[in-house]
Amino acid sequence: MGRTVIAEDGIETYVASLASKKATVVGLLFGQEISAQKSCVIHLARTPDPVIEDEEEESESSLEIQNKNVRKVNSPTEDFDDSLVLDHARQVMRSLPGGITILGVFIVSNTDPFQNPAMNNRIRKLLTSIDVIIGKSSITVRQQLTCERIALHISNTTIKYTCKTLEIDSPLASPKPADWKFVNAAGSPWIELHCTTNVEFFIGLSDSESSGTLRQQLETGIDLYGKAVKQCICLFGGKFSTDLELVDDASTVMGTGKKKSKQQNSEERMKTINVQILIPELEVKQEKQECSSELRFGGQMCIKAYIHGKATVREASQVIREDILRSLWARCDMHCDSLIGEEQRGQPDVKAVLHEPPRRVLAPLPFSPISVSDYLFPGEGPADSLTSLADLLDLGTLLDGDVQDYWEAAAEVNDAELQIQSDSTLLETTISKQNSVAPSSNSRAILLSGLIALLAIVLSYLTLQIFRTN
């Protein structure tokens, strides 16, 4: 039995608009794996066309433009750039909330790519590269339910859907047919997990680390912080729940203390659950190391993650952790990309440098209650997000009021934060080794045993002195 892929019914209208152009269109489809045999697609995003410089565009004559348009209409299925699709995937991953990922690719054309062995291999390589992007830099902490990726073809002449799945870890495996279904929105309820968390970590940097790029320094800190995030405890409805308990049963309506009724659940398209997260401090081996500088990272982040209605507490906790790390990496990547050349490197003559990564804003998808993310740099506003989301996710129908820019406030720079104590000697600080892992209870047990033994010795000594006195 093949895989079942359900899609929001509003996507059908979007596909029809793409097919009406009678040209080859390639893009990404994203959503969530519901089970090992079922996936849910919430949106299709066309890969943007390459940017053409104004001078090159003006140099083309009207006849050349006309011939170019004719070639575009009659373009074969193979007429697309793989590198553009991969670059699109890298940027899309920054915008997806926890729980939502790229499930595969879609192609709108007049010929079936699955009938061409060369195209089959090309699609497999493309999906394999996308899978590497998904798993890169600790972006995801969820355990994949399957190693299959989805490839969807839509004929722009007959509007026929052909869906296949490919096992990316089996290069010789043939594409398997999958059952593509459009479902009414009410048939696929979602749970929105919301919380805020204070991110704060500090690392000491040696001479060699201080001379590295800002990206390398941030990677050092985020890798260590990520170990703690992956062990965080999530409280749903203000209480601890077991991993196998359904997250919807574990949650309660805010303020009432009562579980949601089945009637309430069936009527709601989206159920919002406030989550509290407890991030532990890792008990690690420590050593003294001479450091020439330090990196401090602090601020409050808005966390938004989504999970299907039948998810367990374990799955919900995983998507929360995923959103924390994905959002943190996205901000740091975008901030480092915005710096040029030497601005990314350490500046020994400057006592303190303040960096302000972009803040998160949210915008709704057209056919789903799920919201996607965008990130605004200082000085940018909702209008900038409209342009970015229209290009990246093909969300051209968004209005100014659709961008929710109130979840995170812009950073307030305090002059005191820029002051550091001048010292001619190197700062000696304790830092945590990278190979440190989860907190261990052995040291606590040994310490407790020692205290009990010491107490017994003291009591024995006092008793002996009393007997001698008498």
C-alpha positions in Angstrom: 0.0 0.0 0.0 1.4 3.4 -1.1 1.7 6.5 1.0 -1.4 8.8 1.4 -0.8 12.5 0.9 -3.6 14.8 1.9 -3.6 18.5 0.9 -5.6 21.5 1.9 -8.4 21.9 -0.6 -7.6 25.5 -1.3 -4.3 24.5 -2.9 -6.3 23.2 -5.9 -7.1 26.8 -6.9 -3.5 27.8 -6.6 -2.4 24.9 -8.8 -5.0 25.8 -11.4 -3.5 29.3 -11.6 0.0 27.9 -12.2 -1.2 25.5 -14.8 -3.0 28.3 -16.7 0.4 29.8 -17.6 1.2 26.8 -19.8 4.9 26.9 -18.7 7.1 24.7 -16.7 6.9 25.6 -13.0 8.9 24.0 -10.2 8.5 24.6 -6.5 8.4 23.2 -3.0 5.6 21.5 -1.1 5.7 21.6 2.7 3.7 20.3 5.6 4.0 17.6 8.2 4.4 13.8 8.4 1.3 12.6 10.2 2.4 8.9 10.4 4.7 6.5 8.6 2.1 6.2 5.8 0.5 9.6 5.8 1.6 13.2 5.1 -0.3 16.5 5.1 0.6 19.2 2.6 -0.4 22.8 3.7 1.2 24.9 1.0 2.9 24.9 -2.4 5.5 27.6 -3.1 6.7 28.3 -6.6 10.5 28.7 -6.9 11.1 32.4 -7.9 12.6 33.2 -11.3 16.2 34.3 -11.3 16.8 38.0 -10.8 17.6 39.8 -14.1 19.7 42.9 -13.9 18.0 46.0 -15.2 20.7 46.7 -17.7 20.5 43.2 -19.2 16.7 43.5 -19.3 16.8 46.9 -21.1 19.3 45.6 -23.6 16.9 42.9 -24.9 15.0 43.9 -27.9 11.2 43.4 -28.2 11.8 40.6 -30.6 14.2 38.8 -28.3 11.7 39.1 -25.4 8.9 37.8 -27.7 11.1 34.8 -28.7 11.9 34.2 -25.0 8.3 34.1 -24.1 7.6 31.6 -26.9 10.3 29.3 -25.6 9.0 29.6 -22.1 5.5 28.5 -23.2 6.9 25.5 -25.1 9.6 24.7 -22.5 10.2 21.1 -21.7 9.9 19.6 -18.2 13.7 19.6 -17.9 13.9 23.4 -18.3 14.6 24.5 -14.7 17.6 25.2 -12.6 18.3 22.8 -9.7 20.5 25.4 -7.9 17.6 27.8 -7.7 15.4 25.2 -6.2 18.0 24.3 -3.5 18.6 28.0 -2.7 14.9 28.4 -2.4 14.8 25.5 0.0 17.5 27.0 2.2 15.5 30.2 2.6 12.1 28.5 3.0 13.5 26.5 6.0 14.1 29.7 7.8 10.5 30.7 7.5 8.9 27.4 8.5 7.7 27.1 12.2 8.5 24.1 14.3 6.7 20.9 13.1 6.5 22.1 9.5 9.1 21.0 7.0 9.7 20.6 3.3 8.1 17.3 2.2 9.2 17.4 -1.5 9.0 19.1 -4.8 6.3 19.7 -7.4 6.5 20.2 -11.2 3.9 21.7 -13.4 4.6 20.9 -17.1 3.1 19.4 -20.2 5.1 16.1 -20.0 5.3 13.5 -17.3 8.8 13.6 -15.8 8.3 10.1 -14.3 8.3 8.6 -17.8 11.9 9.9 -18.3 14.6 7.9 -16.4 17.0 10.8 -16.6 14.4 13.1 -14.9 13.8 10.4 -12.2 17.5 10.5 -11.3 17.5 14.2 -11.4 14.5 14.5 -9.1 16.1 12.0 -6.7 19.3 14.0 -6.5 17.3 17.1 -5.9 15.3 15.6 -3.1 18.5 14.2 -1.5 20.1 17.6 -1.5 17.0 19.1 0.0 17.1 16.5 2.8 20.7 17.5 3.6 19.5 21.1 3.9 16.7 20.1 6.3 19.1 18.3 8.6 21.9 20.8 8.5 23.0 22.8 11.5 20.7 21.2 14.0 17.7 22.7 12.3 15.5 19.7 13.2 15.4 17.6 16.4 12.4 15.5 15.3 12.9 11.9 14.4 11.8 11.4 10.9 8.9 8.9 10.5 10.1 7.9 7.0 13.0 8.4 4.6 10.6 9.0 1.7 10.3 12.4 0.0 7.4 13.4 -2.3 7.5 14.3 -5.9 4.3 15.7 -7.4 3.6 16.4 -11.1 0.7 18.4 -12.4 -0.1 18.4 -16.1 -0.8 21.9 -17.3 -3.0 20.6 -20.1 -5.2 18.0 -18.3 -4.6 19.2 -14.7 -3.9 15.5 -13.8 -2.0 14.9 -10.5 0.7 12.2 -10.4 2.2 11.7 -7.0 5.3 9.5 -6.3 7.5 8.9 -3.2 11.2 8.3 -3.5 13.4 6.7 -0.8 16.4 8.9 -0.7 18.5 6.5 1.2 18.0 3.8 -1.5 19.4 5.0 -4.8 18.3 2.0 -6.7 14.7 2.0 -5.4 12.0 2.9 -8.0 9.5 5.7 -7.3 6.4 4.4 -5.5 2.9 5.6 -6.4 1.2 7.7 -3.7 -2.4 8.6 -3.2 -2.9 12.4 -3.5 -6.1 13.7 -1.9 -7.6 17.1 -1.4 -9.5 17.3 1.9 -11.8 19.9 3.4 -10.1 22.2 5.9 -12.3 20.9 8.8 -10.9 17.4 8.2 -7.4 18.3 9.3 -7.3 20.1 12.7 -4.1 21.5 13.9 -2.7 22.4 17.4 -0.7 25.6 17.8 1.9 25.5 20.5 2.8 28.9 21.8 5.3 30.2 24.3 8.1 32.7 24.9 11.5 31.9 26.2 14.5 33.9 27.4 17.6 32.9 25.6 20.8 33.6 27.4 24.2 32.0 27.1 27.8 33.1 27.5 31.0 31.7 26.1 34.6 32.6 26.5 36.7 32.9 23.4 40.3 32.1 23.1 42.7 34.0 20.8 42.1 31.7 17.9 38.3 31.8 18.4 38.2 35.6 18.8 39.9 35.9 15.4 37.3 33.8 13.7 34.1 35.0 12.1 31.1 36.0 14.0 29.3 33.0 12.5 31.9 30.6 13.9 31.6 32.2 17.3 27.8 32.0 17.3 28.0 28.3 16.2 30.1 27.5 19.2 27.6 29.1 21.6 24.4 27.8 19.9 25.8 24.2 19.7 26.3 24.2 23.5 22.9 25.9 24.1 21.2 23.4 21.8 22.3 20.5 24.0 20.3 22.1 26.8 17.3 22.9 24.6 17.1 19.2 23.4 16.7 18.2 27.1 14.1 20.9 28.1 10.9 19.9 29.8 7.6 21.1 28.3 4.6 21.7 30.5 1.2 21.7 28.7 -1.6 23.3 30.6 0.8 24.0 33.4 1.4 20.4 34.3 3.8 17.6 33.5 2.4 14.9 31.2 3.7 11.5 30.1 5.2 11.1 26.6 2.5 8.9 25.3 -0.4 11.0 26.4 -2.2 13.0 23.7 -1.2 16.6 23.9 -4.8 17.7 23.4 -5.9 15.7 26.5 -3.0 17.0 28.5 -4.0 20.6 27.8 -6.7 22.5 29.5 -8.7 25.6 28.6 -7.0 28.6 30.1 -8.6 29.9 33.3 -11.2 27.1 33.6 -9.1 24.2 34.6 -11.4 21.9 32.6 -10.6 19.7 29.7 -11.9 20.7 26.3 -15.1 18.9 25.3 -15.2 16.8 22.1 -17.8 19.3 20.7 -15.4 22.2 21.2 -12.6 20.2 19.6 -14.6 19.3 16.5 -15.7 22.9 16.0 -12.2 24.4 16.3 -10.0 24.6 13.2 -7.0 25.5 15.3 -6.5 24.8 19.0 -3.9 27.0 20.8 -2.1 25.6 23.7 0.2 27.7 25.9 3.4 25.9 26.8 5.9 26.5 29.5 9.4 25.3 28.9 12.1 24.5 31.5 15.6 24.5 30.0 18.1 22.9 32.3 21.6 24.0 33.1 23.9 21.3 32.0 26.2 19.9 34.6 29.5 19.6 32.8 33.2 19.1 33.3 34.8 22.5 33.7 38.3 23.7 33.0 40.1 27.0 33.3 41.1 28.5 30.0 42.6 31.8 29.1 40.2 33.9 27.1 40.8 37.1 25.2 37.2 38.0 24.8 33.7 36.8 25.5 30.4 36.5 23.6 27.1 37.0 25.4 23.8 36.3 23.7 20.5 37.3 25.3 16.9 38.2 24.5 13.4 36.9 24.5 12.1 34.8 21.6 8.5 34.0 20.5 8.0 30.3 19.9 5.3 29.0 17.5 5.1 25.4 16.6 2.3 23.2 15.0 1.4 19.6 15.4 -1.5 17.5 14.1 -4.5 16.9 16.3 -3.6 13.4 17.3 -0.1 14.1 18.4 1.4 12.9 21.6 3.2 15.0 24.3 6.5 13.6 23.0 5.8 14.8 19.5 4.7 18.2 20.7 7.8 18.6 22.8 9.9 17.8 19.8 8.4 20.5 17.6 8.8 23.1 20.4 12.5 22.3 20.6 12.7 22.3 16.8 11.2 25.8 16.6 13.6 27.2 19.2 16.7 26.0 17.4 15.4 26.7 13.9 14.4 30.3 14.8 17.7 30.9 16.6 19.8 29.6 13.7 17.7 31.6 11.2 18.3 34.9 13.0 22.0 34.3 13.3 22.4 33.1 9.7 20.5 36.2 8.4 22.5 38.5 10.6 25.8 37.1 9.6 24.8 37.2 5.9 24.0 40.9 6.3 27.6 41.6 7.4 30.3 42.1 4.8 33.9 41.0 4.9 35.9 42.2 7.9 32.7 43.3 9.8 32.2 39.6 10.6 35.6 39.2 12.2 36.8 40.1 15.7 37.9 43.7 16.2 40.7 43.8 18.9 40.7 47.6 19.1 37.0 47.7 20.0 36.1 46.9 23.6 32.5 45.9 22.9 30.4 45.4 19.8 26.7 45.1 20.0 24.9 43.0 17.3 21.1 43.1 16.9 19.8 40.0 15.0 16.4 40.4 13.3 13.2 39.9 15.2 10.4 37.4 14.2 7.1 38.3 12.7 4.3 36.0 11.6 2.0 35.8 8.6 -0.9 33.4 7.8 -0.9 31.0 4.9 -3.8 31.4 2.5 -5.4 27.9 2.7 -4.3 26.9 6.3 -4.6 28.3 9.8 -0.8 27.9 10.1 1.4 30.9 10.2 4.9 31.2 8.7 7.8 33.4 9.9 9.7 36.3 8.5 12.5 38.3 10.2 12.8 42.0 10.3 16.1 43.9 10.8 16.1 47.2 12.7 14.4 49.9 10.7 12.3 47.5 8.7 8.5 47.2 9.0 5.6 45.0 7.9 5.7 46.3 4.3 9.2 44.7 4.0 7.8 41.3 5.0 5.0 41.5 2.4 7.7 41.8 -0.3 9.8 39.0 1.2 7.0 36.6 1.7 5.4 37.3 -1.7 8.7 36.4 -3.4 9.8 33.5 -1.1 6.5 31.7 -0.5 4.4 33.1 -3.3 2.1 34.9 -0.9 1.1 37.8 -3.1 -2.4 38.1 -1.5 -1.1 39.3 1.9 -2.1 42.7 3.2 -0.4 45.0 5.6 -2.6 44.0 8.4 -1.8 40.3 7.9 1.7 40.6 9.1 1.8 40.1 12.9 4.7 42.2 14.1 3.7 42.4 17.7 5.0 39.1 19.0 8.6 40.4 19.6 9.6 43.9 20.5 12.6 45.6 18.9 15.7 45.5 21.1 16.4 48.5 23.3 20.0 49.3 23.4 21.3 50.2 26.8 24.6 52.1 27.0 25.6 50.2 30.0 25.6 47.0 27.9 28.4 48.4 25.9 30.7 49.0 28.8 33.3 46.4 29.8 36.1 46.6 32.3 39.5 47.3 30.7 42.1 44.8 31.7 45.6 44.4 30.3 45.7 40.8 31.3 43.7 38.0 29.7 40.3 37.2 31.2 40.4 33.9 32.9 37.1 32.2 32.8 35.7 28.7 33.1 34.1 27.4 30.0 32.3 24.2 29.3 33.8 21.5 27.1 31.9 20.7 23.9 31.9 17.0 24.7 29.9 17.5 27.8 26.5 15.9 27.8 23.4 15.6 30.0 23.4 16.3 33.7 24.7 13.3 35.8 23.2 12.3 39.1 26.4 10.3 40.2 28.1 13.4 41.6 25.1 14.4 43.6 24.8 10.8 45.0 28.5 10.8 46.0 28.2 14.2 47.6 25.1 13.2 49.6 26.8 10.0 50.7 29.8 11.9 51.9 27.6 14.4 53.9 25.7 11.5 55.6 29.0 9.8 56.5 30.4 13.0 57.9 27.3 13.6 60.0 27.5 10.1 61.4 31.1 10.7 62.4 30.2 13.9 64.1 27.4 12.3 66.0 29.6 9.4 67.1 32.2 11.8 68.4 29.7 13.9 70.4 28.2 10.7 71.9 31.7 9.5 72.9 32.5 12.8 74.6 29.2 12.8 76.6 29.9 9.3 77.9 33.4 10.3 78.9 32.1 13.3 80.8 29.6 11.2 82.7 
